[in-house]
C-alpha cells in the first residue's frame, strides 16, 4: 500500500487540478500551440472600420449578415412588389433618377428588412442617432440599380414600404435616414422632408404592428422614436480574456425590453469594450444582454468561433465580464435569432 501512495497522490492532484481549472483557463489554452499569439492579441489603436475586409471580425459578420432579396422591376410603369420577407414595396411610375435624368425600363431592386434585435446584431446596425438611443420599428435597406448604376428617387417622388413587426412601439414613430460613414457605420437622422411619414396600427393577424413607411430616399431607412431622453444615463464596459480583441471580436448591448441595440467600442488602452465616448449613455437599470462574437485562428483551416453572453441590469462605471464559449457559426446565428 505504501508503494501506491505516491501514484495515487499524483493522480488525485491531477484530477483536482483539472477540476479547479476555470472555464476561462480551459478555453484560452485550448489548442494554444496552433494560435498566432501576435495576431490573436493585437488591438487596433482606433475602432476598426466595419468595411475593412482584412479585419477578422468583419469577415465573420459578412458571412452572418442577411442577404438581400433582388427583384426585377419596371421603372417606367412602377408597381407594387412583394418580397419573401413579407415586406411590400410600392414605387411610382418614372420615380427614379440616374444622374438627374428620369430612368426608365427594367431595373433591379434589392431589399433587406431588419425587424428585431438579433438581426440588428447580425448586421451590426445600431439604433443610435447622434449619440441618442432609439427604439426601432424596423430598419430597411433598399437599393435600385440599372446597368450597375445606382439610382436615386426624384425629389417629388416617394417609395412606400408596408410590413409587420411583432414589436409594438411605445412612442410616436418618425422616419430616419441612415447617414453612412466611410467606415461603414450608420447614424440615423430624422428625415425632415414633407413626404416622409409613418402610419402604424395593431395587426390582429400577427398580434404585432403593421407599418406603412413613406419616404423619398433610398438605401438605409428606419422608423424609430427617441427613448430615454429624460432618464439617468450611465456608461459601462465589458472585459474578455486577453486573446479577444477589437480585431477579432464584436461586443453588443442588446436591450431585452426594447427593440434596440448598440455596439460597444474596443479600447486598446484599457483592453475593454465600452459605451463609445460619442454616445450619451444607456438608461440606468436597463435590462440588457451583453453579447460577444469572435473568431480566433490564423486561416480557414484553423478558425474557431466563440459566443459570449451575460444578462445584466446596467449601472454606472461597472466592468462586466464575458466568458466566450466555442460555437459554430450556425449555433451563433441560431442564438442571435432568439434575442
C-alpha angles and dihedrals in degrees: 000000000000091000091057097051097085091048092049091045093052091048092049091047091052092049092047092047091052092046092051095052111113122232088249093057093046097053096037093056093041106125088337091161089067096053124095099236094202096048095042095053101036116119123200111235089221130040104276116245111255091226096051101116093196091068113096097221092050089057089053094053092045085062095043098047121105112258119236120251112229127209131181110237138184112238094189097057099023117206150180115283125192119203128205091247088067097255118131119204124199118197123180126230116278090000099139133082133206110197091331096314124109108258118219137177130036123349140160126251120201120198137186123172122194111197106164145034096262091055089048089058092046088057097030087233107158125202097231132127116192089329096315123118120247133190111220132218091191140323119227132193115195128171130176119199135179122189088349091304117123112230132208133205121263111250094251095047133084141196123219128209123194120189144136128243126190090216109090112213122241096199143038108285124226131188115256128188122212115241105206118212125209088256092060096254120134125218116193116229126185111253108236101188120112094240096062117095142137124222116190138173137166113276112218094192093063102021085235135090132288115217131195110189123188126189142142098229133086133211115040116019129167140177113216147137129222112261130201098007091147097037127106105261125214138187127219143165141216128217129204132184117288098265092062110084139161088266096059103023139060120197123197139187108219115190111224096202098036134056089239142111139180130187122233118228123234113236113206092200099054094024089226134119110237143171102281115258090235090062121085092223142255125292108264114255095021112159105232141165113225109213130188126188119190144173121201128183139071104257143359092281090057105034116134123184127211136193125197125187137175132170112218142159103231123237131174125285095358125140113213122202121230120196110200117213123204113258140159119254088248091055091049092051091048091052093050091054088062095059 
